[in-house]
Amino acid sequence: MDFLDVIFSRKSVRSFQDKTISNDILQQILEAGRLAPSWQNKQCWHFIVIKNKEKRKQLALQSGLIGTVNFFIKDAPIIIVACASPIKSGMMNNQNYYLVDTAIAFQQMMLTAWNFGIGSCWLGAFNEGKVKKNLAIPEEMKVVAISPFGYPKNKDGFYAKAVKTFAKSKKRKELSEIISYEKWS
């Protein structure tokens, strides 16, 4: 896919085909994250790749901020949990760069996946304590985001449609609402 096609067509995917992602493609997705820029090149991130079906189901059942809201992730062939070490990163202008760095890396992974026709969905609504316990994540690490990765179904299921409506996923602000030139206006 052309780079701009990847950017302009990427969307959150919540309904997945029962189709495996090859190890070659997975390695390219992970490599895209590894090569992302970071504050003073600290690379404070760590990604947990979950392929095991029972482990995916367990995480889906136990990760929700409210009940099993993230249950749909069990249907993706891969779930990636993005973690970071605030200690191994830095702070500037009251900004914790572990969040920025991990977000950049995860976004690069999501765009690379989309280039191969693999969908993802950035999840921020999760119970960090439960996720850390479930995956044996060290206390000093922060869970920044979770995403399922998989080939999208041709048609969204009921849950995916409901969440898109609730999240207003299709409504994007106009450039004039988010861009100023020369000064804030």
LINJONOR-V452132 format. One record per pair of residues at least 6 apart in sequence whose ideal C-beta (glycine too) atoms are under 8 Angstrom apart, sorted by sequence separation. I is the first residue (numbers start at 0). J is the second residue. D is the distance in Angstrom with one decimal. If there is no record, write none. Layout:
# LINJONOR-V452132
I J D
I J D
This chain:
# LINJONOR-V452132
37 43 6.7
49 55 5.5
63 69 4.9
72 78 5.5
90 96 6.6
112 118 7.3
113 119 7.3
130 136 7.0
136 142 6.6
162 168 7.7
163 169 6.8
37 44 7.5
60 67 5.8
62 69 5.2
63 70 7.4
88 95 7.0
89 96 5.1
112 119 5.5
131 138 7.5
0 8 7.7
59 67 7.0
88 96 4.8
155 163 7.3
33 42 7.8
49 58 6.3
88 97 3.7
131 140 7.4
59 69 5.7
60 70 6.8
62 72 7.7
85 95 6.1
87 97 7.5
109 119 4.5
59 70 5.0
108 119 7.8
131 142 6.3
32 44 7.2
59 71 7.4
85 97 4.8
88 100 6.2
109 121 7.2
130 142 5.1
59 72 4.8
60 73 7.7
84 97 6.5
32 46 6.3
58 72 7.1
59 73 3.8
83 97 4.0
127 141 7.4
58 73 7.8
83 98 7.2
127 142 4.8
130 145 7.0
105 121 7.3
29 46 6.8
55 72 6.8
56 73 4.5
83 100 6.8
125 142 7.0
55 73 5.1
83 101 4.3
29 48 7.3
59 78 8.0
82 101 7.5
55 75 7.2
58 78 6.2
81 101 5.3
125 145 5.7
52 73 8.0
123 144 6.0
58 80 7.9
122 144 6.2
25 48 7.2
55 78 5.4
81 104 7.3
121 144 5.6
122 145 4.4
81 105 4.6
122 146 6.2
121 146 5.7
122 147 8.0
50 76 6.9
79 105 7.8
120 146 5.9
50 77 5.7
119 146 4.5
120 147 6.0
49 77 6.8
119 147 6.6
48 77 6.3
49 78 4.4
79 108 7.0
119 148 5.1
48 78 7.8
49 79 7.4
118 148 7.4
48 79 5.6
49 80 7.1
117 148 5.6
118 149 6.3
47 79 6.9
117 149 6.4
118 150 7.0
46 79 5.5
47 80 4.3
117 150 6.0
118 151 4.2
46 80 6.9
116 150 6.2
46 81 5.8
47 82 6.8
116 151 7.8
46 82 7.1
112 148 5.5
44 81 6.6
45 82 4.7
109 146 6.7
44 82 6.8
45 83 7.1
105 143 7.2
44 83 5.0
45 84 7.4
105 144 5.7
43 83 4.9
43 84 4.8
102 143 6.9
105 146 7.0
43 85 7.5
101 143 4.4
102 144 7.4
101 144 7.3
43 87 4.1
97 141 6.6
43 88 4.0
98 143 6.2
41 87 5.7
97 143 7.5
41 88 5.2
41 89 6.5
72 120 7.8
38 88 5.8
39 89 6.1
72 122 7.2
80 130 6.7
37 88 7.6
38 89 4.9
25 77 6.8
38 91 7.4
43 96 7.8
44 97 7.8
69 122 6.0
86 139 6.0
43 97 4.9
80 134 6.3
82 136 6.0
85 139 7.7
41 96 7.6
69 124 7.3
84 139 6.3
20 76 5.4
44 100 6.3
68 124 6.5
69 125 6.3
80 136 7.8
84 140 5.7
85 141 6.1
14 71 7.4
17 74 7.8
19 76 5.4
20 77 5.6
43 100 5.9
44 101 4.7
83 140 6.8
84 141 7.5
13 71 5.1
18 76 6.8
38 96 3.7
42 100 7.5
43 101 7.2
46 104 7.9
82 140 4.7
83 141 5.5
15 74 4.8
17 76 7.9
37 96 7.4
41 100 7.0
46 105 8.0
65 124 7.5
82 141 6.5
14 74 7.4
15 75 4.6
44 104 5.3
64 124 4.4
82 142 5.5
83 143 5.4
15 76 7.2
38 99 7.1
63 124 7.4
64 125 5.8
81 142 7.4
82 143 6.5
38 100 5.7
46 108 7.8
63 125 6.7
64 126 5.6
80 142 6.3
81 143 4.7
37 100 3.9
62 125 4.6
63 126 6.6
81 144 4.6
36 100 7.7
62 126 6.2
80 144 7.8
81 145 7.2
35 100 7.3
61 126 7.7
80 145 5.1
81 146 7.5
37 103 7.2
79 145 7.4
36 103 6.2
37 104 7.3
62 129 6.0
78 145 6.6
79 146 5.6
35 103 4.8
61 129 5.1
62 130 5.1
78 146 7.1
35 104 3.8
61 130 7.7
78 147 5.2
79 148 6.2
77 147 7.2
78 148 7.2
33 104 7.5
62 133 7.2
77 148 4.4
32 104 4.2
35 107 4.8
58 130 7.2
61 133 5.5
75 147 3.2
76 148 7.2
77 149 6.7
32 105 6.6
34 107 7.3
72 145 7.1
74 147 7.5
75 148 5.8
76 149 5.0
75 149 3.8
32 107 5.7
58 133 5.8
72 147 4.1
74 149 7.2
31 107 4.4
32 108 4.2
57 133 6.5
58 134 7.4
69 145 7.3
71 147 7.3
31 108 5.3
29 108 6.9
31 110 7.4
28 108 5.1
31 111 3.9
28 111 5.0
62 145 6.6
27 111 6.1
28 112 5.0
49 134 7.9
71 156 7.9
28 115 7.7
47 134 5.6
58 145 7.9
71 158 5.5
24 112 7.9
27 115 7.6
70 158 8.0
71 159 7.1
28 117 7.5
47 136 7.5
24 115 5.2
24 117 7.1
45 140 6.8
20 117 6.2
44 143 7.9
9 109 7.1
9 110 6.4
15 118 7.1
6 110 7.1
9 113 4.6
5 110 5.6
8 113 7.3
12 118 2.7
11 118 7.6
12 119 6.3
13 120 5.5
5 113 5.5
10 118 7.4
11 119 7.4
12 120 5.7
5 114 5.0
11 120 4.3
11 121 7.0
0 113 7.7
0 114 5.1
28 148 7.1
20 148 6.5
20 149 6.9
20 150 7.6
18 149 7.1
15 147 6.7
18 150 4.7
16 149 6.6
13 147 7.9
15 149 3.5
16 150 4.4
12 147 7.8
15 150 6.5
16 151 7.0
15 151 6.6
16 152 5.5
12 149 7.3
14 151 6.5
15 152 6.3
14 152 4.2
12 151 4.5
14 154 7.4
14 155 4.9
13 155 7.0
14 156 4.6
13 156 7.6
14 158 7.7
13 158 6.4
14 159 4.6
13 159 3.8
12 159 7.8
13 162 6.0
13 163 7.8
11 163 7.7
11 166 8.0
11 168 6.1
10 168 7.2
